[in-house]
Amino acid sequence: DIQMTQSPASLSASLGETVTIECLASEDIYSNLAWYQQKPGKSPQLLIYYANSLNDGVPSRFSGSGSGTQYSLKINSLQSEDVSIYFCQQNYDSPYTFGAGTKLELK
Amino acid sequence: EVQLVESGGGLVQPGRSLKLSCAASGFTFSNYGMHWIRQAPTKGLEWVASISPSGGSTYYRDSVKGRFTISRDNAKSTLYLQMDSLRSEDTATYYCATASGTYYYVMDAWGQGASVTVSS
């Protein structure tokens, strides 16, 4: 199975700050990487697919980058509604594994 | 607007069965692959099973293969997950999700989830 290692496990940031979440795959996943946001008590929502493509309706302050085994999610100008858990997922090979999540809180 | 509504969750004893349903609306159900994903309490997400738009192809993670069956009724716009021989480690919230049109194993829209607890 492809292991997805996310870092950090949690982070605290201030409103307006820029934050970056990393995701490392145990092998090359050829940009088949998606990011999801899960707000407290809610189901996950797709943010980004194919490493850097923004899903419809997702604010442009979210962006994704990376290739090979290393990927990142960047949130510019942090808003209060961005408090969530963020998961990466590889959709390259079965089983389609997720990272353990990064819990983002406001400082 | 895409809507996915899961039902059928509950408390079940180990070794027993449970069947989840996912009622879909707001899109042409028969055109989309569908997935089940689960999330154990305070844990991360785990892909469980997928089914093609026609229902002719199904895919499972190894730990549920032979115990779980994914199916669909396109006339009713409903997805199912039959779960047999349940184990304590199957305890989780189960989400149904649509496959992305372009990237099949990207989960586009998600339901609100159905809670399954396996305990004696």
Interface residues (C-beta under 8 A of the other chain):
Chain A: N32 A34 Y36 K42 S43 P44 Q45 L46 Y49 Y50 N55 F87 Q89 N91 S94 P95 Y96 T97 F98 G99 A100 G101
Chain B: G44 L45 E46 W47 Y59 R61 D62 Y95 S100 T102 Y103 Y104 Y105 V106 M107 D108 A109 W110 G111 Q112 G113
